[in-house]
């Protein structure tokens, strides 16, 4: 029994042309075919042959599309574009290329069900007849589920869908710095088009073990509480976790501001955030001169779940572009809780089976394949790094919920922000007991490691004593002194937003604090006292400050000198007050 192939053209084929078509079909499919002609004015300059879901387009429009695809492929290659284009044009000839054309079965809620695309791949971009793009996210026996990146109103049941045989990608390049772009790389800041230097797939395998090297270089945030106790290294993944309104974004923003003049590329990915919040953040970056080395990828709450889903992968692809060129990158995902919710919505609409809290079974893989791409590359790969600061929102401080525990297990530590500390005025509201950096001292400078000493232990003792003394009014002198000392340390760790502290000032502050120089200073006087002390130390020991700033080292002799100068400053202050 022979199969039927359909030939569309403005004029019927000649006998010779019909024989050539039948010979082509037999050679390709090894079957006998019957050719059925269908008149179509849409193909005045050629033929269109349909064999099941495969289409061979020999019309003028089809040949032009082949040429366009060849040129776009050349643009995506590295090197000088002009010789590449010339070579492609010289080599290009029209070919019999089979195209799979599918049909939209249903569309709604940003999801399209498509039949007829038997060879479509997961993550492949599909092109709808209205010009809307979509991505395959579900593979069934009879159809594929596709998420739409555009107005679903332009897609209707029965419309045609074409495979592109390309994975979803992100345009990349140096000119993205200082810009605000959408989840697909299109500019949304009203500053014109961006000339991309390349095109990277949004999904890429994480670097292997051989391609990595240990995380041993610090990426300082400028926040004393973090740099001293939970240091972040270049290539690390450090989770920022806490309830709504506890200052999670503020920590990430301060970390970006602190990278000024440090040759670090910063990428901020906003997922499901209010457009007004993103606008304020962009203005803050611009006012501090930080937007020049930052890219903002925005998939706000007003965008579709499809764009919110793909945004962090697009931002990561852009970060990998810089990392593979030997640059250091800091990327912030704000936040992955909303990312998981967007993926859950898409999965349920696609008909996937729900699991715990209605999330699909692969929600762990959703974030692991994203965060594992952060790395410190080996010298053979250029030595670049990408440091990830994912943000997760908790409910009622519950870090044991489904998504928080998943991401905690993927990352290299977490900074937990406690609501009670935040409302008590302790900002950043870092919980010392629940926060940790699994990289630890490996990502600290020698100066910070020597200066931080017993800070974390002292704070833990203070919080323990504070809990027990709530039920007692009769305290001995030693306990009172310990409480006063711990309270002073907590006040010292308070820091205004947008005011990163330089490395040498952090070291000086810690040396003086652990020396208990501020033991007898009134709590409300500690900020002014600290500023006066730091100014005095910078003038008295400028060479030590410069050595710490440039090399991050502190010798025992230098530490002893800073301690002696701190004692001298305190004695002079007491003398002035008594006099």
C-alpha positions in Angstrom: 0.0 0.0 0.0 1.4 3.3 -1.1 1.5 6.5 1.0 0.2 9.9 -0.1 2.4 13.0 -0.4 0.8 16.4 -1.0 2.3 18.9 -3.4 1.3 22.6 -3.0 2.0 25.0 -5.9 0.4 27.7 -7.9 0.6 25.6 -11.1 0.4 21.8 -11.4 3.7 20.0 -11.9 4.8 18.7 -15.3 5.1 15.0 -16.0 8.9 15.3 -15.6 8.6 17.2 -12.4 6.2 14.7 -11.0 8.5 11.8 -11.8 11.4 13.6 -10.1 9.3 14.2 -6.9 8.3 10.5 -6.8 12.0 9.4 -7.3 13.1 11.7 -4.4 10.4 10.3 -2.1 11.3 6.7 -2.9 15.0 7.4 -2.3 14.4 9.1 1.0 11.7 6.9 2.5 12.2 3.6 0.6 8.5 3.4 0.0 6.1 3.8 -2.8 4.2 7.1 -2.9 1.2 8.6 -4.6 1.6 12.3 -5.4 -1.5 14.5 -4.9 -1.5 18.1 -6.2 -3.2 20.9 -4.3 -3.4 24.3 -5.8 -2.1 27.1 -3.6 -1.4 30.7 -4.6 0.9 31.0 -1.5 3.7 29.4 -3.5 4.0 31.2 -6.8 7.7 30.5 -7.3 8.2 26.9 -6.2 6.8 23.8 -4.6 5.9 22.7 -1.1 5.9 19.0 -0.4 4.2 17.5 2.7 4.9 13.9 3.8 3.1 13.3 7.1 4.6 15.8 9.6 7.7 16.5 7.4 7.6 19.4 5.0 10.1 20.1 2.1 9.8 23.8 1.1 11.2 24.6 -2.3 9.3 27.9 -2.6 11.0 31.2 -2.7 10.1 31.9 1.0 11.5 28.5 2.0 14.8 29.1 0.3 15.1 32.5 1.8 14.5 31.0 5.2 17.3 28.5 4.6 19.6 31.3 3.7 18.6 33.2 6.9 19.2 30.2 9.1 22.7 29.7 7.5 23.5 33.4 8.2 22.2 33.2 11.8 24.3 30.2 12.4 27.4 32.1 11.1 26.6 35.0 13.4 26.6 32.6 16.4 30.1 31.5 15.7 33.2 33.1 17.1 35.6 35.2 15.0 35.3 38.0 12.5 31.8 38.0 11.1 32.6 39.3 7.6 34.7 36.4 6.4 32.3 34.0 8.0 29.3 35.5 6.1 31.3 35.6 2.8 32.2 31.9 3.2 28.6 30.9 4.1 27.2 32.8 1.0 29.8 31.2 -1.3 29.0 27.7 0.1 25.2 28.0 0.4 22.9 26.2 -2.0 19.3 25.3 -1.6 18.8 21.8 -0.2 16.0 19.4 0.4 15.6 19.9 4.1 12.8 18.3 5.9 10.8 20.5 8.2 8.5 19.2 10.8 5.2 21.2 10.9 2.9 20.6 13.8 -0.6 21.8 14.6 -1.8 23.6 17.8 -4.4 21.4 19.5 -5.2 23.8 22.4 -3.8 27.0 23.9 -4.4 28.8 27.2 -2.7 30.0 30.3 0.6 30.4 28.5 0.6 26.7 27.4 0.1 25.3 23.9 -0.4 21.6 23.2 1.0 20.7 19.8 0.6 17.6 17.7 2.6 16.3 14.7 6.1 17.1 16.1 7.3 13.5 16.6 11.0 14.4 16.8 10.8 17.6 19.0 13.3 17.7 21.8 13.0 18.9 25.4 14.0 22.5 25.6 13.7 23.1 21.9 12.4 26.4 20.6 9.2 26.2 18.4 8.1 28.9 16.0 4.3 29.5 15.7 2.8 30.9 12.5 2.0 34.2 14.3 5.8 34.8 15.0 5.4 33.8 18.7 8.2 31.6 20.1 7.7 28.8 22.6 9.8 26.1 24.3 9.1 22.4 24.6 8.7 21.5 28.3 6.6 18.3 28.1 6.9 15.3 25.9 3.9 13.0 25.5 3.3 10.0 23.2 0.9 11.9 20.9 1.8 15.6 21.5 4.2 18.0 23.1 3.5 20.7 25.7 5.0 24.1 25.0 5.3 27.2 27.1 4.8 30.5 25.2 7.1 33.5 25.2 4.7 36.1 24.0 1.0 37.0 23.6 -1.0 33.7 23.6 -3.8 35.6 22.0 -1.9 35.5 18.7 -1.9 31.7 18.8 -5.1 29.8 17.9 -6.1 26.2 17.6 -5.2 24.7 14.3 -2.4 27.1 13.5 0.9 25.8 12.3 4.0 25.3 14.4 7.5 24.8 13.0 10.6 23.2 14.7 13.7 25.4 14.8 16.0 22.6 16.0 17.6 25.1 18.3 17.7 25.2 22.1 16.5 28.2 24.0 19.3 30.8 24.1 20.4 34.1 25.5 22.3 36.8 23.6 25.5 37.7 25.4 28.2 40.4 25.2 30.1 43.2 27.0 27.4 45.7 25.9 24.9 44.1 28.3 26.7 45.8 31.2 24.7 48.7 32.5 21.5 47.5 31.0 18.2 46.1 32.1 17.0 43.3 30.0 14.1 40.8 29.9 14.3 37.1 30.4 15.1 36.5 26.7 17.8 39.2 26.5 15.6 42.0 25.0 16.3 45.5 26.5 13.5 46.9 28.7 15.2 50.1 29.9 14.3 52.2 26.8 18.0 52.7 25.9 17.9 51.1 22.5 19.0 47.7 21.1 22.0 45.8 22.4 24.6 44.5 19.9 25.2 41.0 21.1 28.6 39.3 20.6 27.3 35.8 20.8 24.5 33.5 21.7 24.5 30.9 24.5 22.0 28.2 25.4 20.2 28.9 28.6 20.6 25.3 29.7 24.2 24.1 29.8 26.0 21.3 31.7 27.8 22.4 34.9 31.7 22.3 34.8 33.1 18.9 35.8 35.4 18.3 38.7 38.5 18.4 36.4 37.4 21.9 35.2 37.2 23.3 38.7 39.6 24.5 41.3 39.1 25.0 45.1 37.1 28.1 46.3 40.0 29.9 48.0 39.7 33.6 46.9 37.4 35.9 48.9 34.5 37.8 47.4 33.9 40.4 50.1 30.4 41.8 50.7 31.5 44.8 52.7 29.1 43.6 55.5 31.1 43.1 58.7 28.8 40.4 60.1 29.2 38.3 56.9 32.8 38.8 56.0 34.0 38.1 59.5 31.9 35.0 60.3 30.4 33.6 57.1 33.0 34.4 54.4 32.0 34.0 50.7 34.5 32.8 48.2 34.7 33.3 44.5 32.8 30.3 42.9 30.8 29.6 46.1 27.0 29.3 46.4 25.8 31.0 49.5 22.1 31.0 50.3 20.4 34.1 51.8 17.2 32.9 53.6 14.6 34.5 55.8 11.1 35.7 56.1 9.6 38.4 54.0 10.9 41.9 54.7 14.0 40.9 56.7 16.6 42.5 54.4 17.6 39.6 52.1 17.7 41.8 49.0 19.5 44.5 50.9 22.4 42.1 51.7 22.6 41.1 48.0 22.5 44.7 46.9 25.3 45.7 49.4 27.4 42.8 48.0 27.0 44.3 44.5 27.9 47.8 45.6 31.0 46.5 47.3 32.4 45.2 44.0 33.0 48.7 42.6 36.6 49.0 41.2 37.2 45.3 41.9 36.8 44.0 38.3 33.8 41.8 39.2 30.8 41.6 36.8 27.5 41.5 38.7 24.2 40.1 37.5 20.9 40.6 39.4 18.0 38.4 38.3 14.6 39.6 39.5 12.1 36.7 39.6 8.5 37.6 40.4 9.4 40.9 42.0 7.2 44.1 41.9 8.2 46.3 39.0 8.5 49.3 41.4 11.0 47.3 43.6 13.1 46.5 40.6 13.0 50.2 39.5 14.2 51.3 42.9 17.0 48.8 42.9 18.1 49.9 39.4 18.1 53.6 40.6 20.1 52.7 43.7 22.7 50.9 41.5 22.9 53.9 39.2 23.2 56.4 42.0 26.2 54.5 43.5 27.9 54.0 40.2 27.4 50.3 40.3 25.1 49.9 37.2 28.2 50.2 35.0 29.4 46.7 35.9 25.9 45.2 36.5 23.3 43.6 34.3 19.7 43.4 35.6 17.6 40.5 34.2 14.0 41.3 35.0 11.1 38.9 34.9 8.8 40.8 37.2 5.5 39.7 38.8 3.6 41.1 35.8 5.4 38.7 33.4 4.2 35.2 32.5 5.2 32.2 34.5 7.2 31.0 31.4 9.4 34.1 31.5 9.8 33.8 35.3 10.9 30.2 34.8 13.5 30.8 32.2 15.0 34.1 33.7 17.6 32.6 36.1 18.9 30.2 33.4 19.2 33.2 31.0 21.1 35.2 33.7 23.4 32.2 34.4 24.1 31.9 30.6 25.2 35.6 30.6 27.3 35.0 33.7 29.0 32.0 32.0 30.0 34.2 29.0 32.1 36.4 31.3 33.3 33.5 33.5 34.7 31.6 30.5 36.7 34.8 29.6 38.5 34.7 32.9 36.3 37.2 34.6 34.8 37.0 38.1 31.1 37.1 38.3 28.6 37.6 41.1 25.0 36.6 40.3 22.0 37.1 42.6 18.8 35.1 42.1 15.9 37.0 43.8 14.2 34.8 44.6 14.1 31.1 43.9 10.9 30.6 46.0 8.9 32.5 43.3 10.9 30.6 40.6 9.7 27.3 42.1 6.1 28.6 42.3 6.3 29.6 38.6 7.6 26.1 37.6 4.9 24.5 39.7 2.2 26.5 37.9 3.6 25.5 34.5 3.9 21.8 35.5 0.3 21.6 36.7 -0.9 23.3 33.5 1.1 20.7 31.5 -0.7 17.9 33.3 2.3 16.6 35.3 1.6 14.6 38.5 2.0 16.8 41.6 4.1 15.7 44.6 4.9 17.3 48.0 3.2 20.7 48.3 1.9 20.2 44.7 5.5 20.6 43.3 6.5 18.2 40.5 8.9 15.5 41.2 11.9 17.2 39.5 11.8 20.4 41.5 15.1 19.5 43.1 16.7 19.2 39.7 15.2 22.5 38.8 17.6 24.3 41.1 20.5 21.9 41.3 21.2 22.2 37.6 21.1 26.0 37.9 23.3 26.4 41.0 25.8 23.8 40.1 26.9 26.0 37.2 28.5 28.4 39.7 32.2 27.5 39.9 35.8 28.6 40.2 37.2 27.4 36.9 40.7 25.8 36.6 43.6 27.8 35.2 43.3 25.7 32.0 39.7 27.0 31.5 40.8 30.6 32.2 40.5 30.8 36.0 37.2 32.7 36.0 34.6 32.3 38.6 30.8 32.7 39.1 29.6 33.2 42.7 25.9 32.6 43.2 23.8 34.3 45.9 20.3 32.6 45.7 17.6 34.1 47.8 14.8 32.0 49.4 11.8 33.3 51.3 10.5 31.4 54.3 7.2 31.4 56.1 7.3 32.0 59.8 11.1 31.3 59.9 10.6 27.7 58.9 13.8 26.6 57.2 12.6 23.0 57.1 10.0 23.6 54.4 10.3 21.8 51.1 12.0 24.4 48.9 14.4 25.8 51.6 15.7 22.4 52.5 16.2 21.5 48.9 18.3 24.6 48.2 20.2 24.4 51.6 21.3 20.9 50.5 22.6 22.3 47.2 24.4 25.4 48.4 27.7 25.8 50.3 26.2 27.5 53.3 23.4 29.9 54.2 22.9 33.3 55.8 19.7 33.1 57.9 18.0 36.4 58.7 15.8 36.3 61.8 12.6 38.4 62.0 12.9 39.0 65.8 16.4 40.4 65.3 15.2 42.6 62.4 12.4 44.1 64.4 14.7 44.6 67.4 16.8 46.9 65.1 19.6 44.5 64.4 20.3 45.0 60.8 21.6 43.0 59.0 19.5 40.5 61.1 22.0 37.6 60.8 21.3 34.7 63.1 24.8 33.5 64.1 23.6 30.1 65.2 21.8 29.0 62.0 24.1 30.7 59.5 27.2 28.9 58.2 29.7 29.0 55.4 30.9 25.6 54.4 34.0 27.1 52.7 34.9 28.8 55.9 38.3 30.3 56.5 39.5 29.1 53.0 37.7 32.1 51.6 39.1 34.6 54.1 42.1 36.9 53.8 44.8 36.2 56.3 44.1 39.6 57.9 40.4 38.9 58.4 41.1 35.4 59.7 43.5 36.7 62.3 41.3 39.6 63.3 38.0 37.7 63.6 39.4 35.4 66.3 36.7 34.3 68.8 34.0 36.6 67.5 31.5 33.9 66.6 32.1 32.0 69.8 31.6 35.2 71.9 28.3 36.0 70.2 27.1 32.4 70.7 27.9 32.6 74.4 26.2 36.0 74.7 22.9 34.7 73.1 23.0 31.7 75.4 23.5 33.8 78.5 20.9 36.3 77.4 18.3 33.5 77.2 19.0 32.2 80.7 19.2 35.6 82.3 15.7 36.6 81.2 14.4 34.7 84.2 16.9 36.1 86.8 17.3 39.7 88.1 20.2 38.9 90.4 23.4 38.7 88.2 27.0 38.5 89.3 29.5 41.0 88.0 31.2 38.6 85.5 27.8 37.8 83.9 26.9 41.5 83.7 30.3 42.2 82.0 29.8 39.3 79.5 26.3 40.6 78.7 27.6 44.1 78.2 30.4 42.9 76.0 28.1 40.8 73.8 25.6 43.6 73.5 28.4 45.9 72.4 29.4 43.3 69.7 25.9 43.1 68.4 25.7 46.9 68.2 29.0 46.9 66.4 27.7 44.6 63.7 24.8 46.9 62.9 25.4 48.5 59.5 23.4 50.9 57.4 22.3 49.7 54.0 24.3 50.9 51.1 27.4 51.6 53.2 29.9 48.8 52.6 32.9 48.8 55.0 36.3 48.6 53.4 38.5 45.6 54.3 41.0 47.5 56.5 38.3 49.1 58.5 36.7 45.7 59.2 40.0 44.4 60.4 40.6 47.4 62.7 37.1 47.2 64.1 37.4 43.5 65.0 40.8 43.8 66.6 39.6 46.7 68.8 36.3 45.0 69.7 37.8 41.6 70.6 40.4 43.6 72.7 37.3 44.8 74.6 38.3 48.4 74.0 34.6 49.2 73.8 33.7 47.4 77.0 33.0 50.5 79.0 31.6 52.7 76.2 27.9 53.5 76.5 25.8 51.6 73.9 24.5 54.8 72.3 28.0 56.1 71.9 29.5 53.0 70.2 28.9 54.2 66.6 30.6 57.6 67.2 33.4 56.0 69.2 34.1 53.4 66.5 34.3 56.1 63.8 36.7 58.2 65.9 38.8 55.1 66.6 39.0 54.1 63.0 40.0 57.6 61.8 42.7 57.6 64.5 44.1 54.2 63.5 44.1 55.2 59.8 46.2 58.2 60.6 48.4 56.5 63.1 49.1 53.4 61.0 48.5 54.2 57.3 51.1 51.6 56.1 49.2 48.8 57.9 45.9 49.9 56.5 47.4 50.0 53.0 49.0 46.5 53.5 45.6 45.0 54.5 43.8 46.8 51.7 46.2 45.6 49.0 47.4 42.2 50.1 44.9 41.2 52.8 47.7 40.2 55.2 48.2 41.1 58.9 51.4 40.0 60.8 51.3 39.4 64.6 53.4 42.5 65.0 50.9 44.6 63.1 48.1 43.2 65.1 49.9 44.0 68.4 50.5 47.5 67.2 46.8 48.1 66.3 45.9 46.7 69.8 48.4 49.1 71.4 47.1 52.1 69.4 43.5 51.2 70.4 44.5 51.1 74.1 46.2 54.4 73.7 43.1 55.9 72.0 40.9 54.7 74.8 43.3 56.1 77.5 43.4 59.5 75.8 39.6 59.5 75.6 39.3 58.8 79.3 41.9 61.4 80.1 40.0 64.1 78.0 36.7 63.2 79.7 38.2 63.3 83.2 40.1 66.5 82.5 
